[in-house]
Structures are given as structure tokens and as C-alpha cells.
Amino acid sequence: PLSIDPLGLLSSALSRDYFLDPNTYLIVETKDNQSLVTSPTQYSHSILFSNFSTLNGVMVPLSIAERLNGQLTWALQLQSITFNVGLTDADFQL
């Protein structure tokens, strides 16, 4: 039979761990493994969420960062955030 994943990489790409703060149950980190299409080498990949603020009763992270194999690839630091208000289903129809 023909395998769609002959190197066995698909299952690791579809697996992700979620780390929760035990006091707030907020997601503070996600971890998975990434690989290049041309190489079976696996690299650790994580997204970190911090500096949570409450907005309209919802906790949102104002700091988000990505690490690939331990190396910081990008970071986002927000000063404030607002949600769209007054939107209807019609706003999302084509």
C-alpha cells in the first residue's frame, strides 16, 4: 500500500502539547516539533503567552513569543488591545 507519510513525520507534526497555568488555567505555552520538507530532522517549536490582561471579562496575552529550537524567532508586545464591537453575521458574508 502507498503511504502518505513514508518518513513517519506527519504524526509528530500533528502533535502539540499545551501548558496551562495551574492557578488560572490560561494557556501559557504550546510546544510541538517542526521539520523541513527536505529533512527528517526535528526542531522544537514553542509559542509563549504572557502578560495577561482582562478585557471585557476575557484574559488576553499582551506578550507572545515564538522559539524554534530554543532560538527566539519573533516576539510581539502589545500595549493595549480592543475587541470589535457591534459586528453582525452580515459583516462576514461575501
N, C-alpha and C positions, 0 to 999 in steps of 0.2 A: 504493500500500500504506500501511497505517496504521503509524506509527512509535510505539513505546512510549517513545521518548526524543527528541521533536521538537526540543528545545533542545541536544541533544548533551551533556548534563551527566552522564549515567549513567556513561560510561566514566571520567571524571575522579573520580567518587565511588568507583569500584571500584578505583582505582589507589592503591597505598600503597608508599612507599619505606621500607626497613629499613636502619638504620645500625648496624654492628657494631663493637665494639672489636677492632682488629686483633690484639691480644695474647691476648684471652680468648675471642673470638668471641661475646661476650654482646651481646644487643640493647640498645643504649643510647638509641635514639630511633626513633620511627616518624613519618613525615610523609605527609600527604595533603592534599587540598583539599576544603573543605566549601562548600556554598551553601545559601541559604534556598530553600524551595519556591517562594516568590513572586518570586525574583530570580535571574538568572543570574550575579551577581557571585560570584567565587570567593574564599574566605578560606583562608589557610594554616592547617593544623591539625597540631599535633605533640604526641606523648606522650614524655616524657623519663624514663629509668630510671637511677638512680644508687645509690651507697652499697650495693653488693652485699655480701652476707654468705653464707657457706656453711652450709647446714643439711641434715644427713643426706646430704652429698655433692652437694647441688644449690645452685647460686648463685641467690639471690633478691634482687631490689632492695628496699631498705628505704625508698627515696625515689622517688616517682613524681609527676610534674607534667604538667599539660596547658596548652598555649598555643594560643590562637586568634588568628590574625593578629598574633602577637608578644606578645599580652597574656596574662599568667598568669591562667587561669580557676580552677584549683584545684591544690592540692598535698597530697600525703599523705606523712607522715613517720612510719614505724613504728619503735618502739624494739626490738621483738623479734617473732619470728614462729615459729609451730609448725605442723606438719602433723598432720592427723588420722591416728591410727594405729589399727589393729585393725578398720578398716571392711571389710565384705564386700559382694559384689554384692547381697545381700539388703537391705542398708541403702538401696539406691537403687531398689527396686522398689515400685510402687504397689499 
